Amino acid sequence: MANLDIDPFIVMEVMSQAAKLEQEGADVMHMEVGQPGTGACQASVAAVTKAMTEGLSLGYTVALGQPELRQRIANHYRQNYGVGLTIDQIAITAGASGAFVLAFLAAFKKGDRVALASPGYPAYRNILVALGMEVVTLPCDDGTGFQPTVEILERVDNLAGLIVASPANPTGTMLSETELKRLTDYCSSRFIRLISDEIYHGLTYGKEATTAWSFDKQTVVINSFSKYFSMTGWRVGWMLMPPDLAQSIERLAQNLFICPPTVSQVAAAGSFDGLEELDNHIEVYQESRALLLQRLPQMGITRLAPADGAFYVYAFIGHLTDNSLDWCKQLLNEAHVAATPGVDFDQDRGHQWARFSFAGSTQTVTTALDRLEKWLQKS
């Protein structure tokens, strides 16, 4: 049997190249990865410390995760979205990545056609391909806010699923409440399973994010403790499960993962006691975002996707290069600034785009922009 031919997740390769330079003594400014510069909040750390020192069991939990954590998530939806749900509708997963695997396996069968926006998060595409599904890319641009629309979907036949993300990676764009409802209604009326990636909820600038479960509980909603909650390496996320998929998801979770990491679940439950600390991180992101939106145009990089949420600026660099992969390699090697080439997110048009993450400290962003400006002046 031949090995699977899966595309790389290029941002991870950029991280690896940056780490190699750092091992050689270089001072690299990281703008390639969506990893908060902050760690887990103090309430999370305290919860884990208590579990360790008091000898609480950190053995297996049930496959769908600790009931206590699932209840805190249910409370979160009631308080923040006005959406009522029970813990039986919630699955704790090994990061959002684990949720995608479970959701795709439960919702689709081999050969199913699943649509997603391009540019978009590359792991959607790569996981679907690995599982034998057919990826249908929906070219999106400034005219649609880099988001899929009902009008675009009407031109595509025989879809089993649609993946949307709001805020989106790499563009930071958001679907309005009206647009999200149109998409959920369209998918519901045509038996298209909607997968709503909501991992950047909580990281918005002047707009409020809406959960797809406000409109349709047949939608699979996926979220994570990695972004707003600053817990990337803990690898813990969650999923809201439609009733007809819940049993399949639970059995898949039992067999594929046994359970999510228990210590990470303890930390995740504690994070709901640290929301004030986590909200303070938004001020740092806002300052860094403002720096990018001001200084990139001053350098001649003027076409930017609306960074309404998340912590990315997706920038057109077609006047500078037709090869974003080589451009980002040169930027890393010569200026020691790590950025992600657009081909990671859009295989057809991404050679003229790059993504800059402002998830790190404001000082990191400032230094990176200073280096980028000098590098461009020399080029």
Secondary structure, DSSP 4 states (H G I P E B T S, - for coil): -PPP-----HHHHHHHHHHHHHHTT---EE-SS---SS-S-HHHHHHHHHHHHTT---S---TT--HHHHHHHHHHHHHHH-----GGGEEEESHHHHHHHHHHHHH--TT-EEEEEES--HHHHHHHHHTTPEEEEEE--GGGTTS--HHHHTT--S-SEEEEESS-TTT-----HHHHHHHHHHHHHTTPEEEEE-TTTT-BSSS----GGGT-TTSEEEEESSSTT--GGG--EEEE--HHHHHHHHHHHHHHTSS--HHHHHHHHHHTT-HHHHHHHHHHHHHHHHHHHHHHHHTT---B----BTTEEEEE-TTT-S-HHHHHHHIIIII-EE-EEGGGT-TTTGGGEEEEE--S-HHHHHHHHHHHHHHHHH-
